[in-house]
Structure formats: structure tokens, C-alpha cells
Amino acid sequence: MSVDWIGWLATAVFASSYLTRRPATLRRIQGLAALMWAAYGGLIHALPVLVANLIVATMAIGSSFMRPPPPPAAAVAQER
């Protein structure tokens, strides 16, 4: 049985992330797609695909929960 459909589905999920407006949502969807690519890499015994996508998924999902940095002081001063 072919597992290519997992790769195609991961591609579709990744592409759909560009239809979102919120940066955190975009990263979470991209993290999900990376997890799907990692599963695909495991099923086809491609260690570089598996490891690279686990790293990407961890960074994408983890960064989606980080708070944005405060604006620079100059920008705050201009708003007043």
C-alpha cells in the first residue's frame, strides 16, 4: 500500500496555512503539516525527512505559543 497520500495531504495542510490571518494559527497549521511530513518520512524510512520535520514542527508549534515582543520604545513614544 502506498503512503504517498500522507505526503500529499501534508502538502495540502501546509498550503492551507497561508489562508489564515493570525500568525500563531499559521505556525500551528504548519507545525501540523510538519508532523505529517515526519510521519511520512518515518513510513518511507527517510531519516532526514523525519528529523528535519520534527525540528520544524517543534519550532513552529512552540513559537506559536510565545508572546510577541513589546514594541520598541520609539514606537510607543510616537503613539502618544
Buried (B, 14 or more C-beta within 10 A) or exposed (E): EEEEEBBEBBBEBBEBBEEBEEEBEBBBBBBBBBBBBBBBBBBEEBEEBBEBBBEBBEBBBEEBEEEEEEEEEEEEEEEE
